[in-house]
Amino acid sequence: MVHPDFTILFVDNPFVSAAFYRDLLGVEPVESSPTFALFILSNGMKLGLWSRHTAQPAVTAGSGSMEICYRLEKTADVDRTYSDWAKKGLRVLQTPAELDFGYTFVATDPDGHRLRVYARSETA
């Protein structure tokens, strides 16, 4: 069986986006070039940042049609992360709110990719 283990975001400038994610994730990219950057996270997930100008086949979709989700254990962790990210100047699309699946907020990276932070509710 095949399971996904790698997310690629198409970005305007991989160096700018790599600096953003390096600061946000607290890890260095394992690969960085003018057209691509790669992060390997402690949970094994790989995050690639590929220049939308050099990707093949050509990228035709815009940013914001998918989300990278960050699961936290407690609602207090969500609030703390929201405060930290707001101080860093991330654009917030949704302030912390209780939804049917849990407590969550949504911000964006410099290219408009959605970043959702959440803690699952007890009933979800």
N, CA, C and O of each residue as an XYZ file, in Angstrom:
496
protein
N       0.839     -1.172      0.000
C       0.000      0.000      0.000
C       0.891      1.245      0.000
O       1.936      1.270      0.650
N       0.476      2.251     -0.718
C       1.231      3.497     -0.828
C       0.590      4.550      0.076
O      -0.624      4.746      0.044
N       1.425      5.234      0.892
C       0.944      6.276      1.798
C       1.715      7.555      1.553
O       2.935      7.505      1.396
N       1.049      8.702      1.513
C       1.762      9.960      1.304
C       2.645     10.295      2.503
O       2.296     10.025      3.653
N       3.809     10.897      2.200
C       4.727     11.295      3.266
C       5.400     12.632      2.979
O       6.362     13.004      3.649
N       4.886     13.361      1.972
C       5.604     14.522      1.477
C       4.586     15.526      0.954
O       3.723     15.176      0.149
N       4.682     16.765      1.406
C       3.841     17.842      0.897
C       4.726     18.856      0.203
O       5.762     19.251      0.738
N       4.325     19.280     -0.981
C       5.057     20.318     -1.708
C       4.145     21.527     -1.853
O       3.005     21.413     -2.305
N       4.658     22.673     -1.468
C       3.971     23.932     -1.699
C       4.682     24.652     -2.835
O       5.911     24.731     -2.851
N       3.920     25.174     -3.778
C       4.497     25.954     -4.860
C       4.557     27.401     -4.408
O       3.538     28.000     -4.068
N       5.769     27.960     -4.409
C       6.022     29.273     -3.813
C       6.663     30.209     -4.835
O       7.222     29.766     -5.838
N       6.575     31.493     -4.566
C       7.162     32.483     -5.455
C       8.687     32.497     -5.349
O       9.375     32.581     -6.366
N       9.220     32.416     -4.128
C      10.662     32.496     -3.895
C      11.041     31.486     -2.815
O      10.784     31.731     -1.636
N      11.654     30.342     -3.193
C      12.002     29.323     -2.201
C      12.894     29.818     -1.066
O      12.755     29.342      0.060
N      13.806     30.760     -1.325
C      14.656     31.283     -0.252
C      13.826     32.040      0.788
O      14.019     31.853      1.989
N      12.904     32.893      0.334
C      12.042     33.655      1.250
C      11.147     32.694      2.035
O      11.008     32.822      3.252
N      10.544     31.739      1.337
C       9.650     30.785      1.998
C      10.419     29.889      2.967
O       9.911     29.566      4.041
N      11.633     29.484      2.604
C      12.438     28.658      3.509
C      12.769     29.421      4.784
O      12.747     28.839      5.868
N      13.070     30.697      4.677
C      13.345     31.507      5.872
C      12.102     31.580      6.758
O      12.203     31.481      7.981
N      10.934     31.754      6.145
C       9.677     31.797      6.893
C       9.459     30.487      7.644
O       9.198     30.504      8.847
N       9.562     29.343      6.947
C       9.305     28.053      7.584
C      10.418     27.675      8.564
O      10.142     26.999      9.556
N      11.644     28.080      8.323
C      12.729     27.839      9.280
C      12.382     28.509     10.615
O      12.540     27.908     11.677
N      11.911     29.747     10.550
C      11.525     30.469     11.757
C      10.284     29.858     12.399
O      10.220     29.712     13.620
N       9.307     29.506     11.582
C       8.044     28.976     12.098
C       8.221     27.590     12.720
O       7.668     27.317     13.785
N       8.988     26.713     12.063
C       9.140     25.331     12.499
C      10.312     25.121     13.446
O      10.360     24.124     14.166
N      11.253     26.051     13.449
C      12.422     25.915     14.315
C      13.406     24.862     13.853
O      14.142     24.309     14.670
N      13.436     24.567     12.547
C      14.389     23.608     11.980
C      14.989     24.190     10.703
O      14.385     25.032     10.038
N      16.177     23.726     10.383
C      16.858     24.147      9.163
C      16.434     23.259      7.995
O      16.173     22.072      8.190
N      16.363     23.812      6.795
C      16.089     22.958      5.636
C      17.284     22.031      5.395
O      18.432     22.411      5.629
N      17.003     20.816      4.927
C      18.083     19.882      4.604
C      18.588     20.106      3.183
O      19.646     19.605      2.802
N      17.825     20.859      2.410
C      18.208     21.204      1.039
C      17.676     22.598      0.756
O      16.564     22.940      1.158
N      18.483     23.411      0.055
C      18.043     24.761     -0.275
C      18.746     25.221     -1.545
O      19.974     25.201     -1.632
N      17.951     25.635     -2.527
C      18.489     26.143     -3.789
C      17.557     27.250     -4.274
O      16.515     27.487     -3.663
N      17.911     27.926     -5.356
C      17.020     28.971     -5.871
C      15.648     28.460     -6.317
O      14.704     29.242     -6.430
N      15.531     27.142     -6.573
C      14.259     26.614     -7.068
C      13.550     25.669     -6.113
O      12.394     25.317     -6.348
N      14.222     25.244     -5.026
C      13.611     24.241     -4.143
C      14.260     24.261     -2.769
O      15.468     24.456     -2.639
N      13.430     24.053     -1.735
C      13.925     23.855     -0.369
C      13.160     22.686      0.233
O      11.988     22.468     -0.076
N      13.842     21.935      1.101
C      13.226     20.756      1.713
C      13.480     20.747      3.207
O      14.607     20.930      3.667
N      12.401     20.529      3.959
C      12.473     20.329      5.401
C      12.054     18.895      5.697
O      11.109     18.384      5.097
N      12.754     18.249      6.618
C      12.323     16.955      7.137
C      12.057     17.173      8.616
O      12.962     17.518      9.376
N      10.814     16.971      9.018
C      10.387     17.262     10.378
C      10.575     16.052     11.290
O      10.732     14.928     10.811
N      10.559     16.279     12.584
C      10.835     15.220     13.564
C       9.839     14.062     13.486
O      10.170     12.941     13.873
N       8.628     14.317     12.994
C       7.639     13.241     12.866
C       7.764     12.502     11.531
O       6.957     11.622     11.232
N       8.778     12.858     10.727
C       9.012     12.187      9.454
C       8.398     12.881      8.247
O       8.736     12.559      7.108
N       7.510     13.819      8.485
C       6.898     14.538      7.368
C       7.950     15.355      6.626
O       8.839     15.950      7.234
N       7.833     15.370      5.303
C       8.705     16.197      4.472
C       7.880     17.350      3.904
O       6.762     17.153      3.426
N       8.446     18.552      3.964
C       7.807     19.741      3.412
C       8.737     20.330      2.368
O       9.837     20.784      2.682
N       8.283     20.318      1.120
C       9.057     20.886      0.028
C       8.480     22.225     -0.399
O       7.265     22.428     -0.389
N       9.364     23.129     -0.771
C       8.980     24.457     -1.258
C       9.581     24.600     -2.649
O      10.788     24.803     -2.787
N       8.748     24.496     -3.682
C       9.217     24.453     -5.066
C       8.793     25.740     -5.759
O       7.647     26.171     -5.637
N       9.711     26.341     -6.478
C       9.397     27.571     -7.205
C       8.265     27.316     -8.196
O       8.354     26.432     -9.047
N       7.201     28.104     -8.071
C       6.077     27.961     -8.990
C       6.482     28.331    -10.414
O       5.772     28.009    -11.366
N       7.625     29.007    -10.562
C       8.097     29.458    -11.872
C       8.890     28.384    -12.610
O       9.079     28.479    -13.823
N       9.362     27.351    -11.882
C      10.171     26.316    -12.519
C       9.570     24.921    -12.396
O      10.095     23.978    -12.989
N       8.484     24.765    -11.643
C       7.865     23.448    -11.455
C       7.363     22.906    -12.787
O       6.886     23.649    -13.644
N       7.483     21.589    -12.935
C       6.991     20.927    -14.135
C       6.090     19.782    -13.723
O       6.474     18.998    -12.855
N       4.918     19.650    -14.300
C       4.318     20.564    -15.262
C       4.016     21.915    -14.615
O       4.058     22.051    -13.392
N       3.718     22.891    -15.432
C       3.482     24.257    -14.968
C       2.361     24.297    -13.927
O       1.359     23.590    -14.042
N       2.551     25.128    -12.925
C       1.555     25.297    -11.862
C       0.467     26.246    -12.366
O       0.754     27.360    -12.804
N      -0.784     25.788    -12.297
C      -1.893     26.613    -12.769
C      -2.824     27.035    -11.641
O      -3.622     27.956    -11.815
N      -2.737     26.375    -10.484
C      -3.616     26.700     -9.353
C      -2.968     27.755     -8.465
O      -1.745     27.880     -8.412
N      -3.808     28.507     -7.773
C      -3.317     29.503     -6.837
C      -3.109     28.919     -5.451
O      -3.446     27.760     -5.205
N      -2.564     29.703     -4.561
C      -2.358     29.292     -3.175
C      -3.680     29.353     -2.416
O      -4.615     30.045     -2.818
N      -3.735     28.620     -1.318
C      -4.881     28.708     -0.428
C      -5.954     27.661     -0.642
O      -6.991     27.707      0.021
N      -5.740     26.716     -1.548
C      -6.767     25.714     -1.800
C      -6.531     24.445     -0.995
O      -7.251     23.461     -1.169
N      -5.536     24.452     -0.118
C      -5.275     23.339      0.786
C      -4.704     23.904      2.069
O      -4.368     25.087      2.136
N      -4.589     23.061      3.097
C      -4.064     23.515      4.375
C      -3.000     22.558      4.878
O      -3.076     21.351      4.650
N      -2.011     23.105      5.561
C      -1.108     22.309      6.376
C      -1.656     22.428      7.789
O      -1.862     23.534      8.288
N      -1.894     21.290      8.433
C      -2.518     21.302      9.755
C      -1.524     20.889     10.827
O      -0.733     19.964     10.644
N      -1.581     21.588     11.941
C      -0.703     21.367     13.088
C      -1.586     20.989     14.272
O      -2.347     21.819     14.771
N      -1.488     19.749     14.718
C      -2.319     19.301     15.850
C      -1.579     19.545     17.158
O      -0.420     19.164     17.317
N      -2.273     20.188     18.088
C      -1.756     20.422     19.435
C      -2.652     19.698     20.423
O      -3.771     19.315     20.082
N      -2.176     19.508     21.633
C      -2.921     18.729     22.619
C      -4.013     19.517     23.334
O      -5.078     18.970     23.624
N      -3.762     20.804     23.625
C      -4.685     21.563     24.470
C      -5.087     22.876     23.803
O      -4.349     23.422     22.983
N      -6.268     23.371     24.169
C      -6.709     24.661     23.641
C      -5.755     25.779     24.062
O      -5.555     26.734     23.312
N      -5.170     25.669     25.247
C      -4.196     26.684     25.687
C      -2.994     26.717     24.748
O      -2.426     27.783     24.514
N      -2.597     25.558     24.205
C      -1.495     25.503     23.246
C      -1.866     26.224     21.956
O      -1.028     26.880     21.338
N      -3.136     26.098     21.554
C      -3.626     26.789     20.359
C      -3.556     28.296     20.586
O      -3.073     29.037     19.729
N      -4.036     28.743     21.732
C      -3.992     30.174     22.038
C      -2.555     30.697     22.086
O      -2.278     31.787     21.586
N      -1.652     29.939     22.674
C      -0.243     30.345     22.758
C       0.376     30.445     21.355
O       1.091     31.401     21.054
N       0.097     29.463     20.513
C       0.622     29.477     19.145
C       0.033     30.638     18.357
O       0.745     31.302     17.604
N      -1.258     30.887     18.524
C      -1.892     32.027     17.861
C      -1.183     33.326     18.259
O      -0.862     34.145     17.398
N      -0.942     33.509     19.534
C      -0.269     34.719     20.018
C       1.139     34.830     19.425
O       1.539     35.903     18.975
N       1.887     33.727     19.424
C       3.248     33.725     18.870
C       3.244     34.073     17.387
O       4.041     34.895     16.935
N       2.342     33.443     16.628
C       2.299     33.673     15.185
C       1.832     35.082     14.863
O       2.332     35.700     13.923
N       0.876     35.599     15.635
C       0.403     36.975     15.412
C       1.540     37.961     15.659
O       1.671     38.943     14.927
N       2.366     37.717     16.678
C       3.523     38.573     16.959
C       4.538     38.528     15.823
O       5.236     39.511     15.573
N       4.624     37.391     15.135
C       5.542     37.241     14.000
C       4.993     37.899     12.739
O       5.694     37.998     11.731
N       3.744     38.346     12.795
C       3.157     39.040     11.663
C       2.466     38.161     10.644
O       2.185     38.622      9.538
N       2.177     36.901     10.978
C       1.447     36.059     10.038
C       0.061     36.633      9.804
O      -0.579     37.129     10.732
N      -0.396     36.566      8.579
C      -1.745     37.020      8.240
C      -2.740     36.002      8.781
O      -2.651     34.816      8.464
N      -3.681     36.459      9.590
C      -4.668     35.583     10.221
C      -5.962     35.631      9.419
O      -6.520     36.703      9.183
N      -6.432     34.456      9.003
C      -7.710     34.352      8.295
C      -8.853     34.056      9.254
O      -9.993     34.452      9.014
N      -8.539     33.352     10.353
C      -9.557     32.990     11.332
C      -8.916     33.036     12.713
O      -7.937     32.335     12.967
N      -9.454     33.847     13.595
C      -8.975     33.877     14.972
C      -9.439     32.605     15.679
O     -10.334     31.922     15.181
N      -8.850     32.273     16.828
C      -9.243     31.039     17.512
C     -10.752     30.944     17.728
O     -11.408     31.874     18.198
N     -11.264     29.777     17.360
C     -12.709     29.536     17.447
C     -12.963     28.056     17.706
O     -12.176     27.197     17.310
N     -14.058     27.779     18.366
C     -14.487     26.403     18.594
C     -15.339     25.977     17.403
O     -16.383     26.576     17.142
N     -14.902     24.945     16.676
C     -15.667     24.394     15.556
C     -16.072     22.972     15.912
O     -15.733     22.489     16.992
N     -16.788     22.297     15.028
C     -17.300     20.969     15.357
C     -16.210     19.947     15.657
O     -16.467     19.001     16.401
N     -15.010     20.093     15.114
C     -13.926     19.133     15.327
C     -12.981     19.535     16.450
O     -12.223     18.704     16.950
N     -13.021     20.826     16.858
C     -12.127     21.266     17.914
C     -11.895     22.762     17.892
O     -12.599     23.513     17.217
N     -10.887     23.178     18.649
C     -10.523     24.583     18.798
C      -9.422     24.886     17.792
O      -8.437     24.151     17.722
N      -9.570     25.965     17.005
C      -8.695     26.144     15.854
C      -8.531     27.604     15.460
O      -9.346     28.455     15.818
N      -7.454     27.882     14.709
C      -7.306     29.153     13.994
C      -6.574     28.868     12.694
O      -5.959     27.814     12.532
N      -6.647     29.833     11.757
C      -5.992     29.689     10.460
C      -5.207     30.960     10.157
O      -5.715     32.072     10.302
N      -3.953     30.771      9.733
C      -3.092     31.862      9.280
C      -2.544     31.467      7.910
O      -2.823     30.371      7.423
N      -1.770     32.351      7.290
C      -1.177     32.022      5.992
C       0.321     32.277      6.006
O       0.833     33.065      6.801
N       1.010     31.584      5.097
C       2.428     31.852      4.871
C       2.536     33.003      3.870
O       1.507     33.512      3.424
N       3.748     33.430      3.501
C       3.883     34.573      2.589
C       3.249     34.382      1.214
O       2.923     35.360      0.541
N       3.071     33.121      0.790
C       2.465     32.850     -0.516
C       0.964     32.633     -0.438
O       0.325     32.383     -1.461
N       0.384     32.723      0.760
C      -1.055     32.546      0.917
C      -1.499     31.126      1.213
O      -2.700     30.856      1.228
N      -0.548     30.190      1.454
C      -0.920     28.829      1.829
C      -1.492     28.841      3.242
O      -0.944     29.482      4.140
N      -2.590     28.133      3.427
C      -3.292     28.131      4.712
C      -2.600     27.208      5.717
O      -2.225     26.082      5.393
N      -2.439     27.713      6.944
C      -1.824     26.969      8.041
C      -2.866     26.887      9.166
O      -3.198     27.899      9.782
N      -3.375     25.688      9.428
C      -4.415     25.520     10.463
C      -3.779     24.880     11.700
O      -3.098     23.859     11.604
N      -4.010     25.491     12.845
C      -3.594     24.954     14.133
C      -4.861     24.557     14.869
O      -5.841     25.303     14.873
N      -4.845     23.366     15.500
C      -6.062     22.912     16.163
C      -5.742     21.972     17.327
O      -4.679     21.356     17.392
N      -6.692     21.894     18.225
C      -6.723     20.868     19.267
C      -8.100     20.226     19.160
O      -9.118     20.919     19.186
N      -8.131     18.918     19.043
C      -9.417     18.225     18.870
C     -10.297     18.389     20.102
O      -9.808     18.426     21.231
N     -11.596     18.488     19.869
C     -12.539     18.567     20.984
C     -12.731     17.170     21.554
O     -12.417     16.175     20.901
N     -13.244     17.105     22.762
C     -13.492     15.835     23.424
C     -14.516     14.984     22.689
O     -14.464     13.756     22.757
N     -15.439     15.619     21.993
C     -16.521     14.901     21.324
C     -16.236     14.591     19.861
O     -16.996     13.857     19.228
N     -15.163     15.133     19.318
C     -14.868     14.934     17.884
C     -14.296     13.564     17.628
O     -13.991     13.226     16.485
